[in-house]
Amino acid sequence: MSIEFLLTTLVVVATPGTGVLYTVAAGLSRGTRASLVAAFGCTLGIFPHVLAAITGLAALLHASATAFQVMKYLGVAYLLYLAWSTLREKRELTAEPGTSESSAKAVIVSAVLINLLNPKLTIFFFAFLPQFVRPGEADTVLRMAGLSAVFMALTFVIFAGYGAFAARVRDRVIARPRVLAWLRRSFAAAFVALAAKLAFTNG
């Protein structure tokens, strides 16, 4: 495994995007455990894209404008739903640690859908992984699978770090209702911005 792969992965994963935003929101609203669950869900949502890239389905997605557009607008709709849900949420934050089993399942489902409904991830892996596989290398599939596993592991670690930091400052947010209201509006606006960015992205 090359240093170039690790550095590129760190830059890609650490750049704030939808998954980071959702993980931070989970940490602020529900604490450390919820942020870890969100980080796990976002990481899990990457797996179908990795599988599609390795098996060559990404080429089909890239070639089919209709398939790409359907996936794209499903992703846009879900991001707008998250924005609406964030604004609609009126529950005050509490200092109770952890999250219930049903709540954890809801966080995982939302986190998985965030990445699952982003067709650009499949295209990204289709373009990203081959750069770090030498032509003619034996067991190319296993090589790409190993690189993908490292990418997902780093994704979880970095997202968990973002979420843990958010959970650390959670008590300060709880004590300031105006800050909480501002954060909710900011998160909603960010989800809308990400939806707009995805909507105007060409395959």
MARPAPA-536945 format. One record per residue (C-alpha): residue in three letters; x, y, z; residue number from 1. Coordinates in Angstrom, 3 decimals. Example, Ala and Ser with C-alpha at 12.3 -4.5 7.8 and 13.67 -1.06 7.14 Angstrom:
! residues 2
<pt r="ALA" x="12.300" y="-4.500" z="7.800" k="1"/>
<pt r="SER" x="13.670" y="-1.060" z="7.140" k="2"/>
This chain:
! residues 203
<pt r="MET" x="0.000" y="0.000" z="0.000" k="1"/>
<pt r="SER" x="1.422" y="3.334" z="-1.066" k="2"/>
<pt r="ILE" x="1.769" y="6.560" z="0.887" k="3"/>
<pt r="GLU" x="-0.008" y="8.262" z="-2.013" k="4"/>
<pt r="PHE" x="-3.083" y="6.095" z="-1.444" k="5"/>
<pt r="LEU" x="-3.176" y="6.847" z="2.291" k="6"/>
<pt r="LEU" x="-2.690" y="10.587" z="1.810" k="7"/>
<pt r="THR" x="-5.318" y="10.758" z="-0.923" k="8"/>
<pt r="THR" x="-7.747" y="8.779" z="1.193" k="9"/>
<pt r="LEU" x="-7.177" y="11.018" z="4.212" k="10"/>
<pt r="VAL" x="-7.813" y="14.146" z="2.160" k="11"/>
<pt r="VAL" x="-10.953" y="12.711" z="0.539" k="12"/>
<pt r="VAL" x="-12.422" y="11.364" z="3.781" k="13"/>
<pt r="ALA" x="-11.506" y="14.335" z="5.995" k="14"/>
<pt r="THR" x="-13.055" y="16.867" z="3.618" k="15"/>
<pt r="PRO" x="-16.431" y="17.720" z="5.223" k="16"/>
<pt r="GLY" x="-19.359" y="16.370" z="3.254" k="17"/>
<pt r="THR" x="-22.794" y="14.886" z="3.847" k="18"/>
<pt r="GLY" x="-21.524" y="11.971" z="5.957" k="19"/>
<pt r="VAL" x="-19.416" y="14.198" z="8.193" k="20"/>
<pt r="LEU" x="-22.306" y="16.620" z="8.563" k="21"/>
<pt r="TYR" x="-24.699" y="13.854" z="9.587" k="22"/>
<pt r="THR" x="-22.208" y="12.349" z="12.042" k="23"/>
<pt r="VAL" x="-21.561" y="15.725" z="13.669" k="24"/>
<pt r="ALA" x="-25.304" y="16.354" z="13.911" k="25"/>
<pt r="ALA" x="-25.751" y="12.965" z="15.591" k="26"/>
<pt r="GLY" x="-22.989" y="13.758" z="18.083" k="27"/>
<pt r="LEU" x="-24.494" y="17.127" z="18.951" k="28"/>
<pt r="SER" x="-28.056" y="15.892" z="19.248" k="29"/>
<pt r="ARG" x="-27.595" y="12.459" z="20.842" k="30"/>
<pt r="GLY" x="-24.059" y="12.140" z="22.161" k="31"/>
<pt r="THR" x="-20.965" y="10.037" z="21.585" k="32"/>
<pt r="ARG" x="-22.624" y="6.657" z="21.061" k="33"/>
<pt r="ALA" x="-24.984" y="8.057" z="18.425" k="34"/>
<pt r="SER" x="-22.071" y="9.694" z="16.609" k="35"/>
<pt r="LEU" x="-20.237" y="6.352" z="16.509" k="36"/>
<pt r="VAL" x="-23.382" y="4.655" z="15.207" k="37"/>
<pt r="ALA" x="-23.693" y="7.360" z="12.531" k="38"/>
<pt r="ALA" x="-20.036" y="6.956" z="11.572" k="39"/>
<pt r="PHE" x="-20.564" y="3.192" z="11.270" k="40"/>
<pt r="GLY" x="-23.690" y="3.695" z="9.164" k="41"/>
<pt r="CYS" x="-21.958" y="6.125" z="6.806" k="42"/>
<pt r="THR" x="-19.074" y="3.676" z="6.429" k="43"/>
<pt r="LEU" x="-21.486" y="0.824" z="5.780" k="44"/>
<pt r="GLY" x="-23.165" y="2.916" z="3.095" k="45"/>
<pt r="ILE" x="-19.894" y="2.999" z="1.162" k="46"/>
<pt r="PHE" x="-19.756" y="-0.782" z="0.759" k="47"/>
<pt r="PRO" x="-22.329" y="-1.107" z="-2.069" k="48"/>
<pt r="HIS" x="-20.409" y="1.504" z="-4.078" k="49"/>
<pt r="VAL" x="-17.135" y="-0.338" z="-3.519" k="50"/>
<pt r="LEU" x="-18.757" y="-3.608" z="-4.554" k="51"/>
<pt r="ALA" x="-20.237" y="-1.967" z="-7.655" k="52"/>
<pt r="ALA" x="-16.885" y="-0.505" z="-8.630" k="53"/>
<pt r="ILE" x="-15.000" y="-3.763" z="-8.157" k="54"/>
<pt r="THR" x="-17.555" y="-5.824" z="-10.083" k="55"/>
<pt r="GLY" x="-17.736" y="-3.322" z="-12.911" k="56"/>
<pt r="LEU" x="-21.282" y="-2.129" z="-12.297" k="57"/>
<pt r="ALA" x="-19.935" y="1.409" z="-12.086" k="58"/>
<pt r="ALA" x="-19.226" y="1.312" z="-15.799" k="59"/>
<pt r="LEU" x="-22.874" y="0.495" z="-16.451" k="60"/>
<pt r="LEU" x="-24.032" y="3.273" z="-14.131" k="61"/>
<pt r="HIS" x="-21.700" y="5.705" z="-15.805" k="62"/>
<pt r="ALA" x="-22.874" y="4.663" z="-19.269" k="63"/>
<pt r="SER" x="-26.576" y="4.772" z="-18.421" k="64"/>
<pt r="ALA" x="-27.697" y="8.375" z="-18.053" k="65"/>
<pt r="THR" x="-31.129" y="7.254" z="-16.861" k="66"/>
<pt r="ALA" x="-29.776" y="5.049" z="-14.065" k="67"/>
<pt r="PHE" x="-27.453" y="7.793" z="-12.901" k="68"/>
<pt r="GLN" x="-30.195" y="10.433" z="-12.932" k="69"/>
<pt r="VAL" x="-32.592" y="8.214" z="-10.974" k="70"/>
<pt r="MET" x="-29.979" y="7.551" z="-8.278" k="71"/>
<pt r="LYS" x="-28.982" y="11.198" z="-8.220" k="72"/>
<pt r="TYR" x="-32.466" y="12.555" z="-7.672" k="73"/>
<pt r="LEU" x="-33.258" y="9.955" z="-5.051" k="74"/>
<pt r="GLY" x="-30.190" y="11.268" z="-3.224" k="75"/>
<pt r="VAL" x="-31.321" y="14.876" z="-3.703" k="76"/>
<pt r="ALA" x="-34.779" y="14.044" z="-2.350" k="77"/>
<pt r="TYR" x="-33.322" y="12.342" z="0.715" k="78"/>
<pt r="LEU" x="-31.015" y="15.265" z="1.493" k="79"/>
<pt r="LEU" x="-33.965" y="17.655" z="1.256" k="80"/>
<pt r="TYR" x="-35.896" y="15.339" z="3.567" k="81"/>
<pt r="LEU" x="-33.035" y="15.529" z="6.078" k="82"/>
<pt r="ALA" x="-33.092" y="19.330" z="5.851" k="83"/>
<pt r="TRP" x="-36.843" y="19.392" z="6.468" k="84"/>
<pt r="SER" x="-36.556" y="16.932" z="9.360" k="85"/>
<pt r="THR" x="-33.791" y="19.004" z="10.947" k="86"/>
<pt r="LEU" x="-35.880" y="22.184" z="10.838" k="87"/>
<pt r="ARG" x="-38.987" y="20.342" z="12.010" k="88"/>
<pt r="GLU" x="-37.199" y="18.862" z="15.036" k="89"/>
<pt r="LYS" x="-38.244" y="20.885" z="18.081" k="90"/>
<pt r="ARG" x="-37.090" y="18.498" z="20.809" k="91"/>
<pt r="GLU" x="-34.646" y="19.993" z="23.257" k="92"/>
<pt r="LEU" x="-31.321" y="18.247" z="23.679" k="93"/>
<pt r="THR" x="-30.767" y="16.399" z="26.938" k="94"/>
<pt r="ALA" x="-27.616" y="15.312" z="28.697" k="95"/>
<pt r="GLU" x="-28.685" y="11.676" z="28.805" k="96"/>
<pt r="PRO" x="-25.876" y="9.447" z="27.477" k="97"/>
<pt r="GLY" x="-26.241" y="6.825" z="24.796" k="98"/>
<pt r="THR" x="-29.160" y="6.086" z="22.510" k="99"/>
<pt r="SER" x="-31.915" y="3.480" z="22.471" k="100"/>
<pt r="GLU" x="-31.827" y="0.428" z="20.233" k="101"/>
<pt r="SER" x="-34.612" y="1.775" z="18.011" k="102"/>
<pt r="SER" x="-32.909" y="5.152" z="17.835" k="103"/>
<pt r="ALA" x="-29.606" y="3.506" z="16.892" k="104"/>
<pt r="LYS" x="-31.313" y="1.600" z="14.077" k="105"/>
<pt r="ALA" x="-32.849" y="4.835" z="12.769" k="106"/>
<pt r="VAL" x="-29.456" y="6.559" z="12.801" k="107"/>
<pt r="ILE" x="-27.816" y="3.648" z="10.942" k="108"/>
<pt r="VAL" x="-30.565" y="3.560" z="8.302" k="109"/>
<pt r="SER" x="-30.306" y="7.307" z="7.703" k="110"/>
<pt r="ALA" x="-26.512" y="7.191" z="7.578" k="111"/>
<pt r="VAL" x="-26.483" y="4.270" z="5.128" k="112"/>
<pt r="LEU" x="-29.023" y="5.972" z="2.862" k="113"/>
<pt r="ILE" x="-26.958" y="9.173" z="2.784" k="114"/>
<pt r="ASN" x="-24.067" y="7.397" z="1.071" k="115"/>
<pt r="LEU" x="-26.069" y="4.692" z="-0.687" k="116"/>
<pt r="LEU" x="-28.102" y="7.272" z="-2.639" k="117"/>
<pt r="ASN" x="-25.047" y="9.129" z="-3.881" k="118"/>
<pt r="PRO" x="-24.185" y="7.706" z="-7.339" k="119"/>
<pt r="LYS" x="-21.017" y="9.795" z="-7.510" k="120"/>
<pt r="LEU" x="-19.449" y="7.485" z="-4.924" k="121"/>
<pt r="THR" x="-19.618" y="4.553" z="-7.319" k="122"/>
<pt r="ILE" x="-18.038" y="6.615" z="-10.071" k="123"/>
<pt r="PHE" x="-15.442" y="7.878" z="-7.593" k="124"/>
<pt r="PHE" x="-14.345" y="4.380" z="-6.626" k="125"/>
<pt r="PHE" x="-14.386" y="3.278" z="-10.254" k="126"/>
<pt r="ALA" x="-11.913" y="6.076" z="-11.050" k="127"/>
<pt r="PHE" x="-10.046" y="6.038" z="-7.730" k="128"/>
<pt r="LEU" x="-9.146" y="2.395" z="-7.085" k="129"/>
<pt r="PRO" x="-7.463" y="1.543" z="-10.415" k="130"/>
<pt r="GLN" x="-4.926" y="4.340" z="-9.879" k="131"/>
<pt r="PHE" x="-3.349" y="2.276" z="-7.115" k="132"/>
<pt r="VAL" x="-3.342" y="-1.098" z="-8.863" k="133"/>
<pt r="ARG" x="-0.388" y="-1.912" z="-11.103" k="134"/>
<pt r="PRO" x="-1.185" y="-3.136" z="-14.642" k="135"/>
<pt r="GLY" x="-0.893" y="-6.890" z="-14.866" k="136"/>
<pt r="GLU" x="-0.827" y="-7.298" z="-11.098" k="137"/>
<pt r="ALA" x="-2.061" y="-10.690" z="-9.916" k="138"/>
<pt r="ASP" x="-5.242" y="-10.846" z="-7.839" k="139"/>
<pt r="THR" x="-6.409" y="-7.380" z="-8.895" k="140"/>
<pt r="VAL" x="-9.813" y="-7.889" z="-7.315" k="141"/>
<pt r="LEU" x="-8.284" y="-8.804" z="-3.958" k="142"/>
<pt r="ARG" x="-5.971" y="-5.796" z="-4.218" k="143"/>
<pt r="MET" x="-8.875" y="-3.408" z="-4.814" k="144"/>
<pt r="ALA" x="-10.880" y="-5.081" z="-2.055" k="145"/>
<pt r="GLY" x="-7.987" y="-4.531" z="0.363" k="146"/>
<pt r="LEU" x="-7.639" y="-0.878" z="-0.615" k="147"/>
<pt r="SER" x="-11.386" y="-0.425" z="-0.226" k="148"/>
<pt r="ALA" x="-11.271" y="-1.957" z="3.246" k="149"/>
<pt r="VAL" x="-8.567" y="0.523" z="4.261" k="150"/>
<pt r="PHE" x="-10.608" y="3.386" z="2.807" k="151"/>
<pt r="MET" x="-13.664" y="2.319" z="4.803" k="152"/>
<pt r="ALA" x="-11.659" y="1.854" z="8.007" k="153"/>
<pt r="LEU" x="-10.191" y="5.345" z="7.705" k="154"/>
<pt r="THR" x="-13.649" y="6.696" z="6.961" k="155"/>
<pt r="PHE" x="-14.981" y="5.256" z="10.210" k="156"/>
<pt r="VAL" x="-12.034" y="6.521" z="12.272" k="157"/>
<pt r="ILE" x="-12.179" y="10.066" z="10.875" k="158"/>
<pt r="PHE" x="-15.967" y="10.321" z="11.037" k="159"/>
<pt r="ALA" x="-15.896" y="8.982" z="14.598" k="160"/>
<pt r="GLY" x="-13.360" y="11.696" z="15.444" k="161"/>
<pt r="TYR" x="-15.638" y="14.389" z="14.074" k="162"/>
<pt r="GLY" x="-18.575" y="12.933" z="15.984" k="163"/>
<pt r="ALA" x="-16.644" y="12.585" z="19.246" k="164"/>
<pt r="PHE" x="-15.594" y="16.229" z="19.066" k="165"/>
<pt r="ALA" x="-19.210" y="17.267" z="18.468" k="166"/>
<pt r="ALA" x="-20.316" y="15.193" z="21.452" k="167"/>
<pt r="ARG" x="-17.636" y="16.839" z="23.623" k="168"/>
<pt r="VAL" x="-19.093" y="20.313" z="23.025" k="169"/>
<pt r="ARG" x="-22.666" y="19.051" z="23.281" k="170"/>
<pt r="ASP" x="-23.230" y="20.258" z="26.852" k="171"/>
<pt r="ARG" x="-22.355" y="23.810" z="25.841" k="172"/>
<pt r="VAL" x="-24.891" y="23.615" z="23.033" k="173"/>
<pt r="ILE" x="-27.576" y="22.256" z="25.378" k="174"/>
<pt r="ALA" x="-27.087" y="25.225" z="27.684" k="175"/>
<pt r="ARG" x="-27.662" y="27.713" z="24.849" k="176"/>
<pt r="PRO" x="-31.051" y="27.303" z="23.100" k="177"/>
<pt r="ARG" x="-30.209" y="30.075" z="20.632" k="178"/>
<pt r="VAL" x="-27.040" y="28.253" z="19.609" k="179"/>
<pt r="LEU" x="-29.071" y="25.057" z="19.188" k="180"/>
<pt r="ALA" x="-31.603" y="26.835" z="16.966" k="181"/>
<pt r="TRP" x="-28.800" y="28.367" z="14.897" k="182"/>
<pt r="LEU" x="-27.106" y="24.995" z="14.495" k="183"/>
<pt r="ARG" x="-30.324" y="23.350" z="13.332" k="184"/>
<pt r="ARG" x="-30.864" y="26.042" z="10.720" k="185"/>
<pt r="SER" x="-27.220" y="25.756" z="9.658" k="186"/>
<pt r="PHE" x="-27.412" y="21.971" z="9.296" k="187"/>
<pt r="ALA" x="-30.655" y="22.266" z="7.322" k="188"/>
<pt r="ALA" x="-29.090" y="24.868" z="5.022" k="189"/>
<pt r="ALA" x="-26.026" y="22.662" z="4.552" k="190"/>
<pt r="PHE" x="-28.191" y="19.674" z="3.574" k="191"/>
<pt r="VAL" x="-30.036" y="21.869" z="1.062" k="192"/>
<pt r="ALA" x="-26.716" y="23.110" z="-0.342" k="193"/>
<pt r="LEU" x="-25.423" y="19.545" z="-0.706" k="194"/>
<pt r="ALA" x="-28.685" y="18.539" z="-2.398" k="195"/>
<pt r="ALA" x="-28.308" y="21.422" z="-4.860" k="196"/>
<pt r="LYS" x="-24.707" y="20.470" z="-5.540" k="197"/>
<pt r="LEU" x="-25.707" y="16.869" z="-6.240" k="198"/>
<pt r="ALA" x="-28.656" y="17.964" z="-8.408" k="199"/>
<pt r="PHE" x="-26.430" y="20.008" z="-10.705" k="200"/>
<pt r="THR" x="-23.736" y="17.334" z="-10.931" k="201"/>
<pt r="ASN" x="-23.404" y="15.600" z="-14.265" k="202"/>
<pt r="GLY" x="-22.475" y="11.929" z="-14.491" k="203"/>
